[in-house]
């Protein structure tokens, strides 16, 4: 009897980048849920050739366990709004981030013989420290009570694409499938980051798992590889007045970098965000809106394009000139590891950027799946072959 493919249900599915990662890892998605109407339209555009849509746009609170197809794996990129350092940090029991408890409710409602053998949660690294670590504890404790042990790792988009985007992944599997993690002997590395190990040790009464971490991939691209090259007359480029205003706002510590770039014989690139920073010290400090550059060949972490400070800019300088524009949807798709032939068409740029800014890096998720969720655990594969 031939093995059937592993089956996944994805929650908080967004525009479908987790599904792209799942399919890259050989997993078939049977169900997707997200409440956002734009995300549903983007998702169906990304998978226009994938047959009938299995997207469920109900509020997850309205979904019942009997509505879900049986699956080996559930994934959940639940909202980070209340956990991120950039947000209000209301915590996992409040606001949008609190929707994760509805997922746990679905899991509890599911009969034991139909529960998934793996769960994969993805969120910001801020989950480790939110509410003094209490939010992470509450989530892992709930999973323990449902019969799952939890492994925790970090993966950064910068290991795969030209974007800095560190994310926390929690892998839940049957509690007795792996021995309890020996937290005293584990050494921190880039994957099981010291902040993760500290959090596990802080809550050492919880049931933690810890798999060996594989070698990191070697990133082969930089920002220069993914930038598009619109004609000089293209309206994407800002006019002279707007460019001059941008350059005048560059952080004093970065001004010399701009000059070196401009004097170069070839074009070089930097990304930029606007930030409000205090200039000066003590009571004489003055808050100003400044442009901060990133010149290490990486873009900063993509965000929802709400307001000027959240929209990432691109500086191209060299040959005695400097030009500025916003990153394009296709560039942002490349930063998330999305094949360009899967970038949705027929949408406004802001709509695509919204979907991408609230999504995952495809190759990073695929690597976590292969390294910790699928290949590293033969029990899941054996269960799939029945």
C-alpha positions, 0 to 999 in steps of 0.5 A, a space after each residue: 500500500 502506498 503512503 498517503 501524503 501527510 494532511 494539515 489543517 491551517 488556522 490563521 491562514 492569512 494569504 497562504 504562505 504557510 500552505 506554500 511551505 507545507 506543500 514544499 515539505 510534501 504536506 497537503 492542506 485540507 482546511 484553512 481558516 481566517 476571518 479576514 476577507 482580504 486574506 481569503 481573496 489573496 489566498 484563493 489567488 495564490 492557489 488559483 490552480 489548486 482546485 475547489 477552495 477549502 478556505 473557511 472565513 468564519 470567526 474561529 470561535 464559530 468553528 466546531 471540531 466536527 467541522 474539521 477534516 482529520 489531519 496529522 498536523 495543525 498549524 497556527 500563525 496566530 495574531 502577534 498584535 498583542 505580543 509584539 514589542 511594536 504593539 501594546 503588549 496586552 498579552 495572549 489573553 487579550 485582543 487578537 492574540 487571544 484567538 489562540 485559545 479558540 484553537 485550543 478549544 477546538 483541540 479539546 473538543 476533538 476526540 482523542 483518536 482524531 487529534 493531530 499528532 503535531 501542532 506547529 505554532 508560529 509567532 514573534 519572539 516577544 511571546 517569550 517575554 510577554 507578561 513576564 513570560 506568563 503568556 508562554 507558560 499559559 500556552 505551553 501549560 494548556 498544551 501539556 494538559 491536552 497531552 502534548 509536550 512542546 519544543 521551542 526553536 527560532 528561525 530567521 528569514 535572514 537564513 534563507 532570504 534577504 530579510 531579517 525576520 526572527 520568529 519563534 516556533 513551538 512544536 507540540 507532539 504527544 507528551 510521552 513520544 519524546 523524553 523530557 528535555 534535559 534543560 541542564 545539559 542543553 547548550 544554546 545555539 542560533 536555533 534554540 536561542 539563549 532566550 528560548 533556553 532561558 524561558 524553558 528553564 524558567 518554567 522547568 515544571 512544564 513538559 518540554 521536548 528538545 530535538 537536536 538542531 541541524 546545521 543552518 542553511 547558507 543564505 545565497 541572496 542579498 538585497 541587491 539580488 531581489 531589487 527590481 530596476 524600474 526606469 528612471 522615469 518610473 513614478 515609483 521613484 520619488 521626485 527630487 523634493 521628496 528625495 531631498 526631504 528623505 536625505 535630510 531626515 537620515 539619522 546623523 549616524 548614518 549620513 556618512 554611509 549615504 555619502 559613501 554609497 553616493 560616491 560609489 562607482 556602482 549602485 548599492 542599496 539600503 532599506 530604511 524605516 522612519 523612527 521617532 528618536 530622541 536626539 540629545 540627552 536628559 531634559 534637552 533631548 528632542 524627539 525627531 522623526 528620523 530615517 534609519 538605514 540598514 546596509 548589511 544586505 538585508 531588508 528590515 522585517 516586513 510589517 503591515 503597511 499602516 502609516 508612513 513609519 511602517 512602510 519600508 523604503 529603498 535607497 539606491 545610491 551611486 554614480 553621484 546620485 541617490 534615489 528613493 522609493 518604497 519596496 514593491 510587492 514583488 520585492 516583498 514577495 521575494 523577501 518572504 520567499 514567495 515564487 514570483 509566479 505565485 504573487 497575486 495579480 489584480 490587487 492593489 499594491 497596498 493589499 498585497 503588501 498587507 498580506 505579505 507583511 502579516 505572513 511568514 517566510 516560506 523557506 523558513 517555515 519549510 525548514 522548520 517543518 522538515 527539521 523538527 516536525 516531519 523528518 525528525 519524528 518518524 512517528 508522524 510519518 508512520 502514522 500517515 502510512 496507515 
